[in-house]
Amino acid sequence: MSTISSKKYEAVIGLEVHAQLLTKSKAFAPVTTEYGSAPNTQITPLCLGHPGTLPVLNENLVRYIIKLGLATGCNIAEKSIFARKNYFYPDLPKGYQISQYDTPICFDGELDIELEEYSKTIGITRIHMEEDAGKSIHDQDPYHTLVDLNRAGTPLIEIVSEPDIRTPQEAYAYLTKIKQIVQYLEICDGNMEEGSLRCDANVSIRPRGQKEFGTRTELKNMNSFRNVERAIQFEIERQIDLVESGGEVVQETLLWDASKLETRQMRSKEEAHDYRYFPEPDLPPVVVTDEMLNDIRSELPEMPSVRFERFISELKLGKEDASILTENRYLADYFEDVLELHNDAKAVANVILTEVLRVLNERSITIREFPISVDRLAGLIKLKAEDKINSSAMQKIFNEMLTEELSAEKLAEKLNLLQVSDTGFVEPIIDEVIAKNPDEVARFKEGKNALIGFFIGQVMKQSKGKANPKQVRELLIQKLNQS
C-alpha cells in the first residue's frame, strides 16, 4: 500500500473507550466480577435473562463514573436515565444491554494530551454507564462457538471523544492519558490485554480545509495501544488510496488483524435506530445531589498533570523525571513516601528511576509488589548521603535488600561495607601510599593534578573500600602539598 502525502488530506478520528470498573460486583446483580474464574460460574438468573428478574443498580458504578467525569472536567447531570439497547448476540441472553442513550450522566468534558512537538485538548462528548455482554469463544472448538457469561453484566463506562483527534499518535496519547487517569482514580486497572480497557475508533478522511466530515469506518478488535495506533494508520492510508484511485469509502465496521497488520470487514455500520433504544422500565432515573457530588469530589486524588507540575516547580525535578515518576500513581506515592523520610528529591528520584525501575522491568512486577519498603530504601539513600557507604557499596546493599529483610545499615555492617571516616584509620594508609610512589608525588607537585585520582584509588584499594573517598581526597591534597 502506498502512503499518499498527508498534506493533501487530514484524518478525523473519534475514539470510544470502554473501561471495565473495579467494583466487587456486577452493575445490576450481586455477583462477583473477579477476573479468571472458570467459565459460567459468575452468573445469576438476571445475567441469563430469566423472566421476572429485576436489576438493582450498583451504587459504586455511579460513584466511579462521577469521579471520572469530575477528573475530566465534565458536567454532571442532575438526572440521567438508563436505556435498553436492543440487539441479538449469542452472548447476550437478555437480548438487550442496559446502557444510557440521550441522557448520559457525564457530558461536555475535555482531556489535555502532550506530544513531543505540541500539546492539545481533546473534547469529551459524553461518559455514560452500561453493562458488558458475555464473551464468545471461537478458538477452542473446531465446530462450535462457546459462550462464557461471566462477563455479562460487568459494569462499564464508555468515554466518547469529540472528533478532535487528527493522527494515530494523538490517539495513542489520548488513550495513554485515559489509562493513567482511571488508574489514578482506582476505578479501572487499564489492562487492555485482559479486556478491562477496550477501544473502538471511528476514522474518516477529508481534503485539508474542508469542514464537512468524510464517510467514517469503525475499527474494532484492537487489544493494545500500539495496535490502535497501527490500525488507525492503516485505515487512514487505505481510505486515501481508495479515494485517490477513484473509489468511495463505505460506512462499515472493520476488524483489525494484528498478525497481518490490516483490516477486514466485519459488518455494515449500524446506526442508533438499529438498536431500538428506549428507557429502561425497571430502573429509576439516577439523581445526583450536590451533597453526593461534594462527597465524591473530596475523594479525588491529586491528578497526574497537577502532580507533574508540582514535582517540577516545588521539587525542582526535570520534566522527563517528573513525567516518569507521575505516570503511575503508586510509583509517585512510593517516591513521595521515601521523600518524607529523606528530603532530597533528586537523590530519591535517581535511585527510583534507575535501580527500582530496573527491578520492576526485569521482574515484570508493579511498585506495589516491590520488596524494598519505603523506610528501608530511605535508609539506604541516607547512608550514601552521609558518606557512610560509597556508590559501589550502595549497589551491593540494594541488591541484597531485594532478598534480605534487614535494614540498609545492618546489611552494610553484615557485608562489611561501611566506610571509615576515622583519621586514625586512614592516615597511615595515605602515608604508606605516598611513601611507595615518590615519582607520582613529584609529578603531582609539578602540576599533574589529575594524579590525585591515582592516589585515591591506591588508598581505597589498600583500605578495601572502607575509607571515605571525600575524606581521603582532602587528606591526600593536604599531605601531598606538605611533603
C-alpha positions in Angstrom: 0.0 0.0 0.0 1.4 3.3 -1.0 1.3 6.2 1.5 -0.2 9.3 -0.1 1.2 12.6 1.2 -0.8 13.7 4.3 -0.5 17.3 3.1 -3.5 16.7 0.8 -5.8 15.0 3.3 -6.3 15.1 7.0 -7.8 12.4 9.2 -10.8 12.9 11.5 -10.7 10.4 14.4 -13.0 9.8 17.3 -12.5 7.2 20.0 -15.0 5.2 22.0 -13.2 3.8 25.1 -14.9 1.2 27.3 -13.4 0.9 30.8 -14.4 -2.1 33.0 -14.8 -0.9 36.6 -13.1 -2.3 39.7 -16.4 -2.8 41.5 -16.7 -6.1 43.5 -20.0 -7.0 42.0 -21.8 -6.6 38.7 -23.7 -3.5 37.5 -27.2 -4.7 38.4 -26.7 -8.1 40.1 -25.0 -9.2 43.4 -22.4 -11.5 41.9 -18.6 -11.1 41.8 -16.7 -9.7 38.8 -13.3 -11.3 39.6 -11.2 -12.0 36.5 -10.0 -15.5 35.6 -12.8 -17.7 37.2 -14.0 -20.8 35.4 -16.5 -20.1 32.6 -20.1 -19.5 33.6 -19.5 -19.6 37.3 -20.2 -15.9 38.0 -23.8 -15.7 36.8 -27.3 -15.2 38.2 -30.8 -15.6 36.7 -30.6 -11.9 35.9 -27.4 -12.4 33.9 -29.2 -15.2 32.0 -32.2 -13.1 31.1 -34.7 -15.2 33.1 -38.2 -13.7 33.2 -39.2 -11.8 36.3 -35.7 -10.8 37.3 -35.2 -7.2 38.2 -31.9 -5.2 38.1 -30.6 -3.3 41.1 -28.1 -0.5 40.5 -24.6 -0.9 42.0 -24.0 2.5 43.7 -20.2 2.3 43.1 -20.9 2.3 39.4 -22.4 5.7 39.8 -19.7 7.0 42.1 -16.9 5.7 39.9 -18.2 7.4 36.7 -18.8 10.7 38.5 -15.1 10.5 39.7 -14.0 10.2 36.1 -16.4 12.9 35.0 -15.0 15.3 37.6 -11.4 14.4 36.7 -12.1 15.2 33.0 -14.0 18.5 33.6 -17.4 17.1 32.6 -20.7 18.5 33.5 -22.6 16.0 35.8 -26.3 15.6 35.0 -28.6 16.0 38.0 -30.8 13.4 36.5 -29.9 10.7 34.0 -31.8 7.8 32.6 -30.9 4.2 31.7 -31.9 2.8 28.4 -32.3 -0.6 26.7 -30.0 -1.1 23.7 -31.7 -4.0 21.9 -29.8 -6.4 19.7 -29.3 -10.1 19.3 -26.0 -11.8 20.0 -25.3 -15.3 21.4 -23.5 -13.9 24.5 -26.4 -11.5 25.3 -29.1 -13.8 26.7 -31.5 -10.9 27.6 -31.5 -9.7 24.0 -30.7 -6.2 25.2 -27.9 -4.3 27.0 -28.7 -1.8 29.8 -26.9 1.4 28.8 -27.6 5.2 28.5 -28.6 6.9 25.3 -29.8 10.5 25.2 -29.3 11.3 28.9 -25.7 10.4 29.8 -24.6 11.1 33.4 -21.4 13.0 32.3 -21.0 15.3 29.3 -19.0 18.1 27.7 -15.6 17.3 29.2 -12.1 17.6 27.9 -8.7 16.0 28.2 -5.3 17.5 27.6 -2.7 15.4 25.7 1.0 16.1 25.3 3.2 15.0 22.3 6.8 15.8 21.7 6.1 18.8 19.5 2.9 20.2 20.9 0.0 19.9 23.4 -3.7 19.6 22.5 -7.1 19.5 24.1 -9.5 16.7 23.1 -13.1 17.2 23.8 -15.2 14.5 25.5 -18.7 14.3 24.2 -20.1 12.0 26.9 -19.3 9.4 29.5 -22.1 7.0 30.2 -22.8 3.9 32.2 -23.6 0.5 30.8 -23.2 -3.2 31.4 -21.0 -5.6 29.4 -22.1 -8.5 27.3 -20.7 -12.0 27.7 -17.8 -13.5 25.7 -18.0 -15.6 22.6 -15.0 -18.0 22.2 -14.2 -19.2 18.7 -10.9 -20.9 19.0 -11.5 -23.8 21.5 -13.8 -26.0 19.5 -13.4 -26.7 15.7 -17.1 -26.9 15.1 -18.8 -24.7 17.7 -18.6 -21.2 19.3 -18.5 -21.4 23.1 -20.1 -18.8 25.3 -18.9 -17.6 28.7 -21.3 -15.3 30.5 -19.1 -14.5 33.5 -18.5 -11.0 32.0 -22.2 -10.4 31.3 -23.4 -7.6 33.5 -19.9 -6.3 34.4 -20.1 -2.5 35.0 -18.6 -0.4 32.2 -18.2 3.2 31.4 -18.0 4.4 27.9 -15.9 7.5 27.1 -16.8 9.1 23.8 -14.4 11.7 22.4 -15.2 14.5 20.1 -13.8 14.0 16.6 -10.8 16.2 17.5 -8.1 13.7 17.0 -6.1 14.0 13.8 -3.3 11.5 13.9 -2.6 8.0 15.2 0.0 9.5 17.6 -2.7 11.8 19.1 -5.0 8.7 19.5 -2.2 6.9 21.3 -1.5 9.9 23.6 -5.2 10.2 24.4 -5.6 6.5 25.3 -2.5 6.7 27.5 -4.0 9.6 29.3 -7.3 7.9 29.8 -5.5 4.8 31.2 -3.4 7.0 33.6 -6.5 8.8 34.9 -8.6 5.7 35.5 -5.7 4.1 37.3 -5.1 7.2 39.4 -8.8 7.2 40.4 -8.5 3.4 41.1 -11.7 2.7 39.2 -10.1 0.5 36.4 -6.8 -1.4 36.1 -6.4 -0.2 32.5 -5.3 -3.7 31.2 -6.2 -3.9 27.5 -4.9 -7.4 27.2 -7.5 -8.6 29.8 -10.2 -6.5 28.2 -10.7 -4.1 31.1 -9.9 -1.2 28.7 -11.2 -1.5 25.2 -11.2 1.0 22.3 -13.1 1.4 19.1 -12.0 4.1 16.6 -14.1 6.0 14.1 -11.9 7.1 11.2 -12.5 9.3 8.2 -10.5 11.5 5.9 -11.2 14.8 4.1 -9.3 17.2 2.0 -7.4 19.7 4.1 -9.5 22.9 4.6 -12.8 21.1 4.1 -15.2 21.5 7.0 -17.6 18.6 6.2 -16.7 15.2 7.5 -16.0 12.3 5.2 -17.6 8.8 5.4 -16.3 7.1 8.5 -15.4 3.5 9.3 -15.3 1.9 12.7 -12.3 -0.1 13.8 -12.6 -2.9 16.4 -10.6 -5.8 17.9 -7.6 -3.6 18.9 -6.1 -5.2 22.1 -3.2 -2.8 22.7 -2.4 0.9 22.4 0.1 0.1 19.7 -2.5 -1.8 17.7 -4.9 1.1 18.0 -2.1 3.3 16.5 -1.2 0.8 13.8 -4.9 0.2 12.9 -5.7 3.9 12.6 -2.6 4.5 10.4 -3.5 1.6 8.1 -7.1 2.8 7.8 -6.1 6.4 7.0 -3.8 5.1 4.3 -6.4 2.7 2.9 -9.0 5.4 2.7 -6.6 7.8 1.0 -5.5 5.2 -1.5 -9.2 4.3 -2.2 -10.2 7.9 -2.8 -7.1 8.6 -4.9 -7.9 5.6 -7.1 -11.5 6.9 -7.8 -13.3 4.8 -5.2 -15.6 5.8 -2.3 -15.3 5.0 1.4 -18.2 2.9 2.6 -19.5 3.2 6.1 -18.8 -0.2 7.7 -17.3 -1.9 10.8 -13.8 -3.3 10.3 -11.8 -5.8 12.4 -8.0 -5.2 12.9 -5.9 -8.3 12.1 -2.8 -7.8 14.3 -1.0 -10.7 12.6 -1.4 -9.4 9.1 -1.4 -5.7 10.1 -4.5 -5.0 8.1 -8.3 -4.5 8.5 -11.1 -6.7 7.2 -14.8 -6.2 7.0 -17.0 -7.3 9.9 -20.4 -5.8 9.0 -22.1 -2.8 7.6 -22.1 0.1 10.2 -25.2 0.3 12.4 -26.9 3.5 13.4 -28.6 4.3 16.7 -32.1 3.4 15.4 -30.9 -0.1 14.6 -30.7 -0.7 18.3 -34.2 0.5 19.1 -33.3 2.3 22.2 -36.0 3.0 24.8 -35.9 3.9 28.5 -35.2 1.0 30.9 -38.6 0.4 32.6 -37.1 -1.5 35.6 -34.6 1.2 36.8 -35.5 4.6 38.1 -33.6 7.7 37.0 -30.2 8.3 38.6 -30.4 11.5 40.7 -27.1 13.2 41.7 -27.3 15.6 44.6 -24.9 18.4 45.5 -24.1 16.6 48.7 -23.1 13.5 46.7 -21.0 15.5 44.3 -19.1 17.2 47.0 -18.6 13.9 48.8 -17.1 12.3 45.7 -15.1 15.4 44.8 -13.4 15.2 48.3 -12.3 11.6 47.4 -10.4 12.6 44.3 -6.6 12.2 44.4 -4.2 14.8 43.1 -4.4 14.3 39.3 -1.3 13.3 37.3 -1.0 16.6 35.4 -1.1 18.6 38.7 1.4 16.3 40.3 3.7 16.6 37.3 3.7 20.4 37.6 4.3 20.2 41.3 7.2 17.9 41.0 8.8 20.4 38.6 8.0 23.6 40.4 8.4 22.5 44.1 10.8 19.6 43.9 12.9 21.0 41.0 12.9 17.8 39.1 13.4 17.7 35.3 10.4 17.2 33.0 11.4 13.8 31.9 12.0 12.6 35.5 8.7 14.1 36.7 6.8 12.5 33.8 8.1 9.0 34.6 7.5 9.3 38.3 3.9 10.6 37.9 3.0 8.1 35.1 1.8 5.7 37.7 0.0 6.8 40.9 1.6 4.1 43.1 5.1 4.9 41.9 4.6 8.6 42.6 3.2 7.7 46.0 6.3 5.5 46.7 8.6 8.3 45.7 6.8 10.8 47.9 6.8 8.4 50.9 10.5 7.9 50.6 11.0 11.7 50.3 9.2 12.2 53.6 11.9 10.1 55.3 14.9 11.5 53.3 14.3 15.0 52.0 16.4 15.1 48.9 14.2 14.8 45.8 16.9 14.4 43.2 18.7 11.7 45.2 15.5 9.7 45.8 14.4 10.2 42.2 17.7 8.9 40.9 17.6 5.7 42.9 13.9 5.0 41.9 14.4 5.9 38.2 17.5 3.7 37.9 17.6 0.8 40.4 13.9 0.5 41.4 12.5 0.7 37.8 15.3 -1.7 36.6 14.0 -4.3 39.1 10.3 -3.7 38.2 11.1 -4.2 34.5 13.3 -7.2 35.0 10.8 -9.0 37.2 7.7 -7.7 35.4 6.2 -6.5 38.7 4.5 -3.3 39.8 5.8 -1.0 42.5 3.1 -2.5 44.9 5.0 -5.8 44.6 8.4 -4.3 45.0 10.2 -6.0 48.0 12.0 -3.0 49.4 9.8 -0.9 51.8 9.8 2.8 51.8 11.7 3.1 55.1 14.4 0.7 54.1 15.1 2.5 50.8 15.2 5.8 52.5 17.7 4.4 55.0 19.9 3.2 52.1 19.9 6.7 50.4 20.6 8.3 53.8 23.7 6.1 54.3 25.1 7.3 50.9 24.2 10.9 51.7 26.1 10.7 55.0 29.1 9.2 53.2 28.9 6.0 55.3 28.9 4.0 52.1 30.2 4.6 48.5 28.3 4.1 45.3 29.6 0.6 44.8 28.6 -0.4 48.3 25.1 1.2 47.7 24.6 -1.0 44.7 25.6 -4.2 46.6 23.3 -3.3 49.5 20.4 -2.5 47.3 20.7 -5.9 45.6 20.9 -7.7 49.0 17.8 -5.8 50.2 15.8 -7.5 47.4 16.0 -10.8 49.2 17.0 -9.8 52.8 14.6 -8.1 55.2 17.4 -6.3 57.1 17.8 -2.5 57.1 20.4 -0.9 54.9 22.6 -0.1 57.9 22.5 -3.7 59.2 23.3 -5.0 55.8 26.2 -2.6 55.4 27.6 -3.9 58.7 27.0 -7.5 57.8 28.7 -7.1 54.4 31.5 -5.0 56.0 30.8 -2.1 53.6 30.6 0.8 56.0 33.1 3.5 55.2 35.6 4.5 57.9 36.0 8.2 58.5 38.4 7.8 61.4 41.6 9.7 60.5 43.5 7.3 62.7 42.5 4.5 60.3 43.0 6.5 57.1 46.2 8.5 57.7 48.6 5.5 58.0 47.3 4.2 54.7 47.8 7.6 53.0 51.3 7.9 54.4 52.2 4.4 53.1 50.8 5.2 49.6 52.7 8.5 49.4 55.9 6.8 50.5 55.6 4.0 47.9 55.0 6.3 45.0 57.7 9.1 45.0 57.7 9.5 41.2 54.0 10.2 41.2 54.3 12.5 44.1 57.0 14.5 42.2 54.8 14.7 39.1 51.8 15.8 41.2 53.9 18.7 42.6 54.9 19.7 39.1 51.3 20.4 38.3 49.9 17.0 37.3 46.8 17.4 39.4 44.9 14.6 37.7 47.2 12.2 39.6 45.0 12.7 42.7 42.7 10.1 41.2 45.6 7.6 41.2 46.4 8.2 44.9 42.7 8.0 45.9 42.5 4.7 44.0 45.5 3.3 45.8 44.2 4.3 49.2 40.8 2.8 48.5 42.5 -0.4 47.4 44.6 -0.6 50.5 41.6 0.1 52.7 39.5 -2.4 50.9 37.0 0.2 50.0 36.3 1.2 53.6 37.9 4.6 53.5 35.7 7.7 52.9 36.7 8.9 49.4 35.9 12.5 50.2 38.0 12.5 53.4 40.8 10.7 51.5 40.9 13.4 48.9 41.1 16.1 51.4 43.9 14.4 53.5 45.8 13.5 50.3 45.9 17.0 49.0 47.0 18.3 52.4 49.7 15.7 52.8 51.0 15.9 49.2 51.3 19.7 49.4 53.3 19.3 52.7 55.6 16.5 51.5 
